């Protein structure tokens, strides 16, 4: 639950740096213009919403099937496969619920 928000932060930072680099290389948009447009068109809630959702996703991904693993390797393999499928589905469902909540609140 601690690492997924940290990974989300690193991914956000990497995406911004990569987006700035590619817009400069491919489109000729200088970094100063990229930064000014970024600050003009986004606000802190874009980052905040991701950081709010990350611990919930971590809880969904890691806990349920991981606690049901038995004492053998076969059980681990079965639970891992089940965990991947259920986690993807549950993250989509929880993300939709967060969307409804944040849209209702006006964020």
QUITAZI-V566176 format. One record per backbone hydrogen bond with DSSP energy under -0.5 kcal/mol. NH is the residue of the N-H (numbers start at 0). CO is the residue of the C=O. E is the energy in kcal/mol with one decimal. If there is no record, write none. Layout:
nh->NH co->CO e->E
nh->NH co->CO e->E
//
This chain:
nh->4 co->0 e->-0.5
nh->5 co->1 e->-1.1
nh->6 co->2 e->-3.2
nh->7 co->3 e->-2.6
nh->8 co->4 e->-2.4
nh->9 co->5 e->-2.3
nh->10 co->6 e->-2.6
nh->11 co->7 e->-2.6
nh->12 co->8 e->-2.5
nh->13 co->9 e->-2.8
nh->14 co->10 e->-2.6
nh->15 co->11 e->-2.3
nh->16 co->12 e->-2.5
nh->17 co->13 e->-2.9
nh->18 co->14 e->-2.6
nh->19 co->15 e->-2.3
nh->20 co->16 e->-2.5
nh->21 co->17 e->-2.7
nh->22 co->18 e->-2.2
nh->23 co->19 e->-1.7
nh->24 co->20 e->-2.8
nh->25 co->21 e->-2.8
nh->26 co->21 e->-0.7
nh->26 co->22 e->-0.7
nh->27 co->23 e->-0.6
nh->28 co->22 e->-2.4
nh->29 co->27 e->-0.7
nh->32 co->29 e->-0.6
nh->33 co->29 e->-2.3
nh->34 co->30 e->-2.7
nh->35 co->31 e->-2.2
nh->36 co->32 e->-2.6
nh->37 co->33 e->-2.4
nh->38 co->34 e->-2.5
nh->39 co->35 e->-1.8
nh->40 co->36 e->-2.5
nh->41 co->37 e->-1.4
nh->45 co->42 e->-1.4
nh->46 co->42 e->-0.6
nh->47 co->43 e->-2.6
nh->48 co->44 e->-2.8
nh->49 co->45 e->-1.0
nh->50 co->46 e->-2.0
nh->51 co->47 e->-2.1
nh->52 co->48 e->-2.3
nh->53 co->49 e->-1.7
nh->54 co->50 e->-0.6
nh->55 co->51 e->-0.6
nh->56 co->52 e->-2.1
nh->57 co->53 e->-2.4
nh->58 co->54 e->-2.2
nh->59 co->55 e->-2.0
nh->60 co->56 e->-2.8
nh->61 co->57 e->-2.4
nh->62 co->58 e->-1.5
nh->66 co->62 e->-1.6
nh->67 co->64 e->-1.3
nh->68 co->65 e->-0.8
nh->75 co->71 e->-1.5
nh->76 co->72 e->-2.3
nh->77 co->73 e->-2.3
nh->78 co->74 e->-2.7
nh->79 co->75 e->-2.2
nh->80 co->76 e->-2.1
nh->81 co->77 e->-2.4
nh->82 co->78 e->-2.6
nh->83 co->79 e->-2.2
nh->84 co->80 e->-1.9
nh->85 co->81 e->-2.7
nh->86 co->82 e->-2.6
nh->87 co->83 e->-2.2
nh->88 co->84 e->-2.0
nh->89 co->85 e->-3.1
nh->90 co->86 e->-2.7
nh->91 co->87 e->-1.8
nh->92 co->88 e->-2.1
nh->93 co->89 e->-3.1
nh->94 co->90 e->-2.5
nh->95 co->91 e->-2.0
nh->96 co->92 e->-2.1
nh->97 co->93 e->-2.6
nh->98 co->94 e->-2.4
nh->99 co->95 e->-2.3
nh->100 co->96 e->-2.5
nh->101 co->97 e->-3.2
nh->102 co->98 e->-2.5
nh->103 co->99 e->-2.2
nh->104 co->100 e->-2.4
nh->105 co->101 e->-1.5
nh->106 co->101 e->-2.7
//
